[in-house]
Structures are given as structure tokens and as C-alpha cells.
Amino acid sequence: MLQAFLNPVVIGGAIGATVVLFAIGMLVSRAFKKGLGEGVALFVGFLIAGCVGTGLSAYGFADGGNPVWVRSAYAYGIPSIVAAVASLVAYNFLGGKPGADNSSSVTMIALFCLAVAAVVGQRFSLIEEHYSDDRLLFSDPLTAGFAAVEDEYPEIWDEFAEKAKNVDMFGGDAAALAVEFFQQHQGTFMANGSDESAADLMRAVVSKMKSLRPQHPEMCVSVGSGVAPTAMLDVLSYDVKLRDAEALEALVRSNGQPNSGIASQAEAEAVVIDVFTRLAKENPVEFYGLVEASQGIATDNRTACEAYIRFQELTLDRPLPEFARMIRHPINWDDNYAFSADAERELALASLHAEVGLAMPTLPQKLDASTTWVGMRYESERVTYDYEVSAAIGDGSRLRSFFEENTVPSVCSDANIRWMIDLGVVIDYTYVGTDGGTVEMHIDSGSCD
């Protein structure tokens, strides 16, 4: 609510109204001061200033059309009345006492009340502007980008304007509507916009998530998952929101400019798989945070936020045409998108890099009196577990027999491992004894038949 009054458009208009009304009020009051006394003179001066300001602004706001009296009254008339009453009351309490000379105090009180009333009046004046003309709904710089929709996409503007007429402009719902509207039509805007504007919008999204990360990681996760909560508008700084609005406007206005097109399903899925794999190798904790958040599983919001940010950064690191083609594909914005069976398999395999990354810092681990787990790696669809045995293993026949009789059935029945085997992954086990002997064994889908 407070940000609605601190908006630069509101503050700028309020400053202008305050300067004009105060200057006229003081000049007029001087003319009446001798005949009416200081208190009444100030009262009359501000009332006349209000009449002059309201009349001039009514025609000025009209921009050649009919006078806009209601807007003018909010912006100039009401603030001048507040200042007039304040000056009269202040004079009676301060300046009207015998022997008192508090004219400067009375003037400052009137100026203060005028300035505050001008801010409030300017805000209500803008609201009146919004409600009286749906084409001006987004004169605020934070939502001005959506005015571009009228110019570039007239076929969907009427739908937007009709919804906009029914929102609570005072509570900032226009911005919330803008976010909702973009989510509904982002596929169209992305498909028709330039590569650079599409990339710049995603950079703005990353900046927005980074701004939310310290105090509101849950909102960062929502943005990362493609849902922009309305409450976010109350906590983001003006600069961040303006950056987002400007990027959106640039995307909408780039309609029809040459671009690299839309990626095929195979191309888009390949990019996502590669980015997931890189994230799994780089930061396994963030990888699983992203997986859990994307599946609606409760997870640490800060970790998930970091993961969404890193995922977008890794995507933006790709060549611009490749990134832009992928960002236009439904894989990036359609909540109901279904990956191909091959892509689902590759995404599942990417988690094996994360498993290795999580395991390695915990090694070595002593599993029993004679066996220590010392290493793990994954490459070319093979997971390898390395063990050291505190005994001579000779030709390995006894170890192989134990492995076939005990380890294979145990692994094949373990759901935490079996899914890898069912995907075609081969699990290798390497044992090294004190005598230098080495035994290598493996389990694949044939081992579990």
C-alpha cells in the first residue's frame, strides 16, 4: 500500500501540485493579509489557488478533450482545501494568541498538510484516470509495458482491457493482472519477439529471483516454477520491478522482428537434459532441491531457490539462438508439458551424477570388519563402486561366489538401486585385496532376470 504512494509518478505529480498551489496561495494571501488578517488571508489564498489549479489542470488533463474535473479536484482542489483549513486552524492555535508571532510556523504547517494531501490526491487522481479510460490503465511505468499490447497485439488487447477495468487499481492489482496476463500469453509474446528481448526478459527474471532470495526464498521458488505470487509485488524494490517491466515491454514491442524460431521437441529436451546434468555434477544438493520443488515435494526453499537461479543461469550461458529457440518451446512454460520417454530416461540418469557427488565427500566408509567403500563414479551409463578388502583375495573365487549368492539378489530387490538397472545402467563392483589382487564384477538387467 505504501509503495503505491511512493511511486515516482505519484511523487512527481504531488511535488508539481504542491509548488504551484503553495506559490499561488502565498501570493494571494499577501493581497488579503491587511484586510482579513493573516489566518483568514491564508485560508482564502489556498482556496483561490485550488480553484485556479483545478480549472487549469481540468483542461490540461483533458489534452484537447472535455475538462477532467474529478481528476483535477483530486490533484489540486482537495489538497488546497486541506491546506486552507490547516492554515486557519494552525493560526487560531498558534498565531492567533495575543503577542504571538508564529506566522512561519503556520505557513510550514500549511505547506506540510498541502504536500501530504497532494500525494494522496495525486494517487486518487491516477486511479480516476485509470477507471475513466481503460486505454490509460497502465500509465504507471511499472505496468506501462502492457500498453505495448494495445499497439502490437490488438487482437488480444480488448480481452486485457476488459479484465483491467474490473480490478482494484488502488491496491496494486493492475500489476498482478499484468503478471497473470503475461503468463497466459507468454508463449505468443516469446514466439513473436526477438531473440535478444526474450533473453533479456529471462535475465530480468533471474534478477528478480536473486532479489527475493535473501528474505523471501519461497517466492523465489514460485517464480522459478513459473508462478508469480501477487505478494511478491509488495516486497520487490521499485528498481527490480521496473527492470522487469522494461524487459517485458521490449519483448512485446519486438513483435515481428527476425528471430531464430522455435526449437523442436528433441532440441528443447536436449538443452534441458544438458543443463540438468551440468547442475547435477556441479551441485548435487541444489539439483535435488530443484527436482523436489518441480515435483511439488516439500524441500528447503533456499536450496530450491538457488537451484532455480543456477538452472536459469546455465540455460542463459548457451548461445543466444539456441537459448531463444528453447525458451519459446512449450517445455519452458507449459505446466502440462510431457517429456518424451527418451528424455525422461536421460533426466533420470542425470541424477546418478548427483549421487556420485553426494557420496564422494563421505568416503571412505567402513562397511564391515573387512570391507571399506573407497570410491564411486558414473560414466557411459555405468556406475562403479570401489572397495578395499583387508585380506588377501587370491583368485577371487570365494568373493565371486559370495557376490553371486548374496550381493546380486540383494541389489536386484533394492528399489533404490533396481531403477538404475531397469534403465539399462550397468553397476560395476571392484574389490582390491591386501595382496594386490583385484576382482571386478557387475550387475545388469540380465543379472536380475
Backbone torsions as a table, in degrees:
resi	resn	phi	psi	omega
1	MET	NA	-45.6	-178.4
2	LEU	-62.3	-37.4	-179.0
3	GLN	-62.5	-27.9	178.9
4	ALA	-62.4	-31.4	-180.0
5	PHE	-89.3	-20.6	-179.6
6	LEU	-92.7	2.7	177.6
7	ASN	-57.8	135.1	-179.0
8	PRO	-55.0	-33.6	178.5
9	VAL	-64.1	-43.6	179.7
10	VAL	-66.7	-47.2	-178.4
11	ILE	-63.0	-42.9	-179.9
12	GLY	-61.7	-45.1	178.5
13	GLY	-65.5	-38.1	179.9
14	ALA	-65.7	-40.5	178.5
15	ILE	-62.2	-45.0	179.5
16	GLY	-61.0	-44.6	-180.0
17	ALA	-65.1	-40.6	-179.0
18	THR	-63.1	-45.8	-179.7
19	VAL	-61.4	-47.0	-177.5
20	VAL	-64.7	-49.5	-176.9
21	LEU	-66.0	-40.4	-178.9
22	PHE	-66.0	-43.7	-179.0
23	ALA	-63.2	-47.5	179.7
24	ILE	-64.7	-43.4	-178.6
25	GLY	-60.5	-41.7	-178.9
26	MET	-70.2	-38.9	179.1
27	LEU	-64.7	-44.8	-179.0
28	VAL	-66.5	-40.3	-177.4
29	SER	-62.8	-31.9	178.5
30	ARG	-63.5	-36.4	-179.2
31	ALA	-68.3	-28.9	-177.1
32	PHE	-102.2	-1.7	-171.6
33	LYS	-62.2	-43.6	-176.6
34	LYS	-68.4	-40.1	-176.5
35	GLY	-80.0	-33.3	-173.7
36	LEU	-109.3	-13.8	-173.7
37	GLY	89.6	158.1	-171.8
38	GLU	-61.4	-47.1	-176.1
39	GLY	-61.8	-49.6	-179.4
40	VAL	-68.0	-36.4	179.6
41	ALA	-61.0	-44.0	177.5
42	LEU	-63.1	-41.1	179.3
43	PHE	-58.7	-50.5	179.9
44	VAL	-65.5	-39.8	-178.7
45	GLY	-60.3	-44.4	-179.3
46	PHE	-71.6	-34.3	177.2
47	LEU	-64.4	-43.5	178.1
48	ILE	-65.5	-40.0	177.6
49	ALA	-59.9	-39.4	179.0
50	GLY	-65.0	-41.2	178.8
51	CYS	-63.5	-45.0	179.8
52	VAL	-64.3	-47.8	-178.2
53	GLY	-63.4	-41.5	-179.7
54	THR	-65.1	-43.3	-179.3
55	GLY	-64.0	-46.7	-179.1
56	LEU	-65.9	-43.6	-177.2
57	SER	-70.6	-29.5	179.2
58	ALA	-59.8	-40.5	178.0
59	TYR	-80.4	-31.2	178.2
60	GLY	-67.8	-44.7	178.1
61	PHE	-63.7	-29.8	-175.7
62	ALA	-67.9	-24.7	178.5
63	ASP	52.2	48.0	178.0
64	GLY	95.6	-11.3	-179.4
65	GLY	-95.7	-155.8	178.4
66	ASN	-71.0	149.3	-180.0
67	PRO	-56.9	141.3	-178.0
68	VAL	-105.4	82.7	-171.2
69	TRP	-72.6	-39.4	-176.4
70	VAL	-65.2	-46.5	177.8
71	ARG	-59.8	-42.7	-178.4
72	SER	-65.5	-38.1	179.5
73	ALA	-64.0	-41.4	177.8
74	TYR	-63.7	-44.2	-172.1
75	ALA	-78.8	-33.4	-173.9
76	TYR	-125.8	-40.9	-175.0
77	GLY	-67.5	-54.0	-177.6
78	ILE	-64.1	-45.1	177.1
79	PRO	-57.7	-37.5	-179.6
80	SER	-68.6	-36.9	177.3
81	ILE	-64.7	-42.6	178.2
82	VAL	-60.2	-45.0	-180.0
83	ALA	-65.1	-38.1	179.9
84	ALA	-63.8	-47.9	179.4
85	VAL	-65.1	-40.8	-179.4
86	ALA	-62.7	-41.0	-179.0
87	SER	-66.1	-39.4	-179.4
88	LEU	-68.3	-44.3	179.2
89	VAL	-65.1	-45.3	-178.8
90	ALA	-62.3	-39.8	179.8
91	TYR	-64.0	-42.8	-179.8
92	ASN	-64.0	-34.2	-179.3
93	PHE	-84.9	-29.2	-175.2
94	LEU	-114.9	-61.8	-173.3
95	GLY	-75.6	-20.9	-175.7
96	GLY	-80.7	-5.4	-179.8
97	LYS	-75.7	143.5	-179.4
98	PRO	-55.8	129.5	176.5
99	GLY	79.4	-1.5	-177.1
100	ALA	-84.8	142.1	176.3
101	ASP	-130.3	82.0	-176.1
102	ASN	-119.5	32.9	-176.7
103	SER	-59.4	-38.7	-180.0
104	SER	-67.0	-37.8	178.2
105	SER	-65.0	-42.9	178.3
106	VAL	-61.1	-43.0	179.8
107	THR	-62.9	-43.3	-179.2
108	MET	-66.1	-38.7	177.5
109	ILE	-63.6	-44.0	178.2
110	ALA	-61.6	-40.8	179.8
111	LEU	-65.1	-42.3	179.5
112	PHE	-61.5	-49.0	180.0
113	CYS	-62.4	-38.1	177.9
114	LEU	-62.2	-44.5	-178.1
115	ALA	-64.3	-45.1	179.9
116	VAL	-63.7	-45.8	179.5
117	ALA	-63.9	-32.8	179.4
118	ALA	-67.0	-39.0	177.6
119	VAL	-62.5	-49.9	179.5
120	VAL	-62.9	-44.5	-179.7
121	GLY	-62.8	-38.8	179.3
122	GLN	-64.2	-39.9	178.4
123	ARG	-62.6	-46.0	179.4
124	PHE	-68.0	-30.6	176.6
125	SER	-64.0	-41.0	177.6
126	LEU	-66.6	-37.8	178.0
127	ILE	-62.8	-43.2	177.5
128	GLU	-61.3	-39.1	177.2
129	GLU	-61.0	-44.3	-178.9
130	HIS	-61.9	-47.7	-175.6
131	TYR	-71.6	-29.6	-176.0
132	SER	-80.7	-18.1	-177.8
133	ASP	-149.0	106.4	-176.5
134	ASP	-66.2	-16.1	178.1
135	ARG	-75.5	-12.7	-179.1
136	LEU	-109.2	16.5	-175.8
137	LEU	-57.8	-28.3	-172.4
138	PHE	-120.3	47.8	175.4
139	SER	-75.2	-19.0	175.4
140	ASP	-65.3	132.9	-179.3
141	PRO	-55.7	-27.8	-178.8
142	LEU	-68.3	-25.2	-178.9
143	THR	-122.5	7.8	-178.1
144	ALA	-62.7	-25.0	179.2
145	GLY	-57.6	-29.5	-178.0
146	PHE	-78.2	-14.0	171.7
147	ALA	-64.7	-25.2	178.7
148	ALA	-64.6	-25.3	178.4
149	VAL	-60.5	-38.1	179.4
150	GLU	-60.3	-40.3	-176.6
151	ASP	-78.6	-40.8	-171.2
152	GLU	-95.4	-27.4	-177.3
153	TYR	-132.4	64.3	-177.6
154	PRO	-59.2	-25.2	-177.5
155	GLU	-69.0	-22.1	178.0
156	ILE	-113.5	-1.9	-179.1
157	TRP	-65.1	-42.0	-176.4
158	ASP	-59.9	-38.3	176.8
159	GLU	-62.0	-43.1	-179.4
160	PHE	-65.1	-47.7	-177.0
161	ALA	-64.0	-36.7	179.8
162	GLU	-64.0	-41.5	177.0
163	LYS	-67.1	-38.7	-175.4
164	ALA	-65.7	-30.6	-179.3
165	LYS	-65.6	-19.7	-173.7
166	ASN	-102.7	9.0	-178.4
167	VAL	-97.7	162.9	177.7
168	ASP	-85.7	96.0	-177.0
169	MET	-64.4	-32.9	-176.9
170	PHE	-65.4	-36.2	-177.7
171	GLY	-83.9	3.9	178.5
172	GLY	84.7	14.3	-177.8
173	ASP	-70.0	-15.9	177.1
174	ALA	-62.0	-41.4	178.8
175	ALA	-66.7	-39.4	178.2
176	ALA	-63.7	-41.0	177.2
177	LEU	-62.3	-39.5	179.9
178	ALA	-61.1	-43.0	179.3
179	VAL	-63.2	-46.4	180.0
180	GLU	-61.4	-41.9	-178.5
181	PHE	-65.0	-41.2	178.8
182	PHE	-63.9	-42.3	179.5
183	GLN	-60.1	-34.3	-179.8
184	GLN	-71.0	-36.1	-173.4
185	HIS	-114.2	10.8	-174.7
186	GLN	-62.2	-30.1	177.3
187	GLY	-59.4	-41.4	178.4
188	THR	-67.8	-46.5	-178.5
189	PHE	-62.6	-43.5	-179.6
190	MET	-65.5	-43.0	-176.5
191	ALA	-63.7	-33.7	-175.5
192	ASN	-97.2	-11.5	-177.2
193	GLY	-86.0	170.4	179.7
194	SER	-75.0	160.5	178.3
195	ASP	-60.4	-46.1	-176.0
196	GLU	-65.5	-40.3	-179.7
197	SER	-68.1	-34.8	176.9
198	ALA	-65.2	-43.4	178.8
199	ALA	-66.5	-39.2	-178.6
200	ASP	-66.5	-34.9	176.8
201	LEU	-64.0	-40.3	179.1
202	MET	-68.9	-32.4	174.4
203	ARG	-64.1	-38.9	177.3
204	ALA	-64.4	-36.9	177.9
205	VAL	-64.1	-42.2	178.5
206	VAL	-62.9	-42.6	177.8
207	SER	-60.9	-38.6	178.9
208	LYS	-64.5	-43.7	179.6
209	MET	-65.3	-39.3	178.4
210	LYS	-65.1	-34.8	177.8
211	SER	-67.8	-34.6	-179.9
212	LEU	-79.5	-22.9	-171.6
213	ARG	-54.6	-46.2	-173.9
214	PRO	-64.5	-47.1	-172.9
215	GLN	-108.3	-21.7	-175.1
216	HIS	-135.3	60.6	-177.8
217	PRO	-62.6	-27.4	179.3
218	GLU	-66.3	-33.8	175.9
219	MET	-71.6	-36.4	176.3
220	CYS	-59.1	-42.3	179.0
221	VAL	-64.3	-40.8	178.3
222	SER	-61.0	-45.0	178.7
223	VAL	-63.1	-42.9	179.9
224	GLY	-61.8	-32.3	-179.2
225	SER	-88.0	2.8	175.4
226	GLY	94.5	10.9	179.1
227	VAL	-120.0	118.7	-178.7
228	ALA	-98.8	106.1	-179.3
229	PRO	-67.7	142.3	-179.4
230	THR	-60.3	-37.1	-178.6
231	ALA	-59.9	-22.3	179.5
232	MET	-58.4	-32.8	-177.1
233	LEU	-65.7	-22.9	-179.1
234	ASP	-85.0	-16.8	-175.0
235	VAL	-110.5	-19.0	178.3
236	LEU	-74.2	146.1	177.0
237	SER	-70.8	158.9	-179.6
238	TYR	-60.3	-40.5	-178.1
239	ASP	-61.9	-40.3	-179.9
240	VAL	-67.0	-43.3	179.6
241	LYS	-66.3	-37.7	178.8
242	LEU	-66.5	-40.4	177.6
243	ARG	-60.2	-42.7	179.2
244	ASP	-64.5	-43.9	-178.7
245	ALA	-65.0	-40.6	-179.2
246	GLU	-67.0	-38.7	178.4
247	ALA	-65.8	-39.5	178.4
248	LEU	-65.4	-42.7	178.3
249	GLU	-60.7	-42.3	-179.7
250	ALA	-62.7	-38.6	178.9
251	LEU	-64.8	-47.1	-178.1
252	VAL	-63.5	-42.4	-177.5
253	ARG	-75.5	-11.9	176.6
254	SER	-85.3	9.7	178.2
255	ASN	-52.3	127.0	177.6
256	GLY	90.4	-9.9	177.6
257	GLN	-72.2	152.9	-179.7
258	PRO	-58.7	139.2	174.4
259	ASN	-144.3	176.0	-173.5
260	SER	-87.2	2.8	176.6
261	GLY	88.0	-164.8	-176.5
262	ILE	-113.5	137.2	-178.9
263	ALA	-67.2	151.7	170.9
264	SER	-72.4	166.7	179.2
265	GLN	-59.0	-44.6	-178.8
266	ALA	-62.9	-41.0	-179.6
267	GLU	-66.7	-45.1	-179.7
268	ALA	-64.2	-42.9	-179.7
269	GLU	-67.2	-34.3	178.6
270	ALA	-63.5	-38.8	178.6
271	VAL	-65.2	-46.7	-179.4
272	VAL	-62.2	-43.1	-179.9
273	ILE	-61.9	-45.0	-179.6
274	ASP	-62.4	-42.9	-179.8
275	VAL	-66.6	-42.1	176.9
276	PHE	-60.3	-42.2	-179.0
277	THR	-65.2	-42.5	178.4
278	ARG	-62.7	-40.9	178.7
279	LEU	-65.8	-39.7	179.0
280	ALA	-61.8	-39.5	179.3
281	LYS	-73.4	-37.5	-173.8
282	GLU	-78.0	-42.6	-176.9
283	ASN	-151.2	91.3	-177.4
284	PRO	-59.3	-35.6	-179.0
285	VAL	-64.6	-46.6	178.2
286	GLU	-65.6	-35.3	178.1
287	PHE	-58.1	-49.6	-179.2
288	TYR	-70.2	-30.0	174.2
289	GLY	-62.3	-41.2	178.4
290	LEU	-67.1	-43.4	-179.9
291	VAL	-60.9	-47.3	-177.7
292	GLU	-65.8	-42.5	-179.6
293	ALA	-64.6	-40.8	-178.7
294	SER	-69.0	-22.0	178.6
295	GLN	-97.3	4.6	178.9
296	GLY	77.0	16.2	179.0
297	ILE	-87.5	135.6	180.0
298	ALA	-58.4	130.1	-179.3
299	THR	-149.1	173.3	177.8
300	ASP	-70.8	119.5	-174.9
301	ASN	-62.6	-36.2	-178.8
302	ARG	-66.1	-41.4	178.0
303	THR	-64.9	-44.4	179.3
304	ALA	-63.7	-38.4	177.6
305	CYS	-60.9	-48.7	178.7
306	GLU	-58.5	-38.5	-178.3
307	ALA	-67.4	-43.3	178.6
308	TYR	-62.9	-41.4	178.8
309	ILE	-62.8	-46.6	-178.4
310	ARG	-65.6	-37.6	178.1
311	PHE	-59.9	-45.2	179.5
312	GLN	-66.1	-39.1	179.3
313	GLU	-63.9	-42.6	178.6
314	LEU	-64.8	-35.3	177.9
315	THR	-68.5	-42.8	-180.0
316	LEU	-68.1	-19.9	179.0
317	ASP	-70.2	-16.0	-177.3
318	ARG	-74.0	161.5	178.2
319	PRO	-53.1	141.0	-173.5
320	LEU	-52.9	-49.5	-179.2
321	PRO	-60.0	-39.8	-179.7
322	GLU	-65.7	-44.1	178.6
323	PHE	-62.2	-47.6	-176.0
324	ALA	-63.1	-39.5	178.5
325	ARG	-63.7	-40.6	-179.9
326	MET	-69.2	-40.7	-175.3
327	ILE	-66.4	-21.8	178.9
328	ARG	-85.0	-13.3	-177.7
329	HIS	-77.2	146.5	179.4
330	PRO	-55.4	-20.8	178.7
331	ILE	-56.1	-25.8	-175.0
332	ASN	-89.7	-22.0	-174.0
333	TRP	-137.0	-7.6	-179.5
334	ASP	-92.8	112.2	-179.1
335	ASP	-63.0	-21.3	-177.4
336	ASN	-99.2	11.6	-178.8
337	TYR	-64.6	136.2	178.8
338	ALA	-112.2	121.6	177.0
339	PHE	-68.6	151.7	174.6
340	SER	-67.9	161.4	-179.1
341	ALA	-60.2	-39.8	179.8
342	ASP	-65.1	-40.3	179.7
343	ALA	-67.0	-40.5	177.4
344	GLU	-59.1	-40.4	178.9
345	ARG	-64.8	-45.1	-178.4
346	GLU	-65.4	-37.7	178.4
347	LEU	-66.0	-38.1	177.6
348	ALA	-66.1	-40.2	179.5
349	LEU	-66.0	-29.4	179.2
350	ALA	-59.4	-30.6	-179.0
351	SER	-65.3	-20.2	179.1
352	LEU	-67.3	-31.4	174.1
353	HIS	-63.4	-39.4	178.3
354	ALA	-67.0	-38.6	178.8
355	GLU	-60.6	-42.6	177.9
356	VAL	-63.4	-44.2	-178.9
357	GLY	-62.6	-34.8	178.1
358	LEU	-75.3	-34.7	-175.1
359	ALA	-76.3	-41.6	-170.5
360	MET	-57.5	-40.9	179.5
361	PRO	-65.4	-15.9	-177.7
362	THR	-93.0	-5.2	-176.5
363	LEU	-94.0	153.4	2.8
364	PRO	-78.1	153.5	176.5
365	GLN	-125.5	127.3	178.0
366	LYS	-83.5	116.4	-175.2
367	LEU	-87.1	-35.6	175.8
368	ASP	-155.6	-169.8	-173.9
369	ALA	-61.3	-26.4	-174.9
370	SER	-120.9	-4.2	-173.6
371	THR	-124.1	130.9	177.4
372	THR	-125.7	128.0	176.8
373	TRP	-82.8	119.4	-172.3
374	VAL	-116.8	-12.9	-177.6
375	GLY	-164.1	161.6	177.7
376	MET	-155.3	141.1	177.8
377	ARG	-152.8	159.5	178.8
378	TYR	-139.8	128.6	174.1
379	GLU	-163.6	147.5	177.5
380	SER	50.9	43.1	177.0
381	GLU	59.9	34.6	174.1
382	ARG	-132.8	126.7	174.2
383	VAL	-101.8	128.3	-178.2
384	THR	-118.0	127.7	174.9
385	TYR	-108.1	126.2	-179.5
386	ASP	-106.2	131.7	-178.9
387	TYR	-129.8	150.8	171.3
388	GLU	-114.5	135.9	-179.1
389	VAL	-112.1	128.6	-177.2
390	SER	-83.9	49.6	178.0
391	ALA	-163.2	162.3	175.2
392	ALA	-74.1	138.8	-178.5
393	ILE	-111.7	-3.1	174.8
394	GLY	53.8	-129.5	-179.7
395	ASP	-82.5	-4.9	175.5
396	GLY	82.9	6.6	-175.9
397	SER	-63.7	-42.6	179.6
398	ARG	-65.8	-40.4	179.4
399	LEU	-65.2	-40.0	179.5
400	ARG	-65.1	-40.5	179.6
401	SER	-64.2	-43.3	178.6
402	PHE	-63.9	-39.6	-178.6
403	PHE	-62.4	-46.8	-177.8
404	GLU	-66.2	-38.0	-175.1
405	GLU	-81.7	-29.2	-173.2
406	ASN	-118.7	-50.7	-174.3
407	THR	-68.6	-46.0	-177.5
408	VAL	-59.1	-51.6	178.8
409	PRO	-60.8	-37.2	-179.1
410	SER	-65.1	-44.9	-179.8
411	VAL	-66.8	-43.6	-177.3
412	CYS	-65.4	-24.2	-180.0
413	SER	-96.6	-3.1	-179.2
414	ASP	-90.3	111.3	-177.0
415	ALA	-60.3	-28.7	-179.0
416	ASN	-69.5	-16.8	179.7
417	ILE	-115.1	-34.5	-173.9
418	ARG	-57.8	-34.1	-178.4
419	TRP	-60.2	-32.9	178.1
420	MET	-67.1	-43.7	-179.8
421	ILE	-63.5	-40.7	-179.9
422	ASP	-65.1	-23.7	176.9
423	LEU	-84.4	0.0	179.0
424	GLY	96.1	6.8	179.3
425	VAL	-76.8	138.1	175.5
426	VAL	-97.7	132.9	179.5
427	ILE	-106.7	116.7	-179.9
428	ASP	-100.3	141.9	176.9
429	TYR	-124.9	125.8	-179.7
430	THR	-119.9	124.6	179.3
431	TYR	-117.3	132.4	177.8
432	VAL	-121.0	126.7	-178.3
433	GLY	-95.1	176.1	-179.9
434	THR	-69.0	-20.2	179.5
435	ASP	-89.3	6.2	-179.7
436	GLY	85.5	-5.5	179.0
437	GLY	-67.7	143.7	-178.4
438	THR	-127.4	135.0	177.0
439	VAL	-125.2	127.3	178.6
440	GLU	-117.4	128.5	179.3
441	MET	-135.9	161.0	-179.2
442	HIS	-145.2	159.8	175.9
443	ILE	-128.5	128.9	175.7
444	ASP	-132.6	-171.6	-176.0
445	SER	-61.7	-31.9	178.2
446	GLY	-67.6	-28.5	-179.1
447	SER	-68.9	-24.9	-175.3
448	CYS	-98.9	1.4	-180.0
449	ASP	-70.8	NA	NA
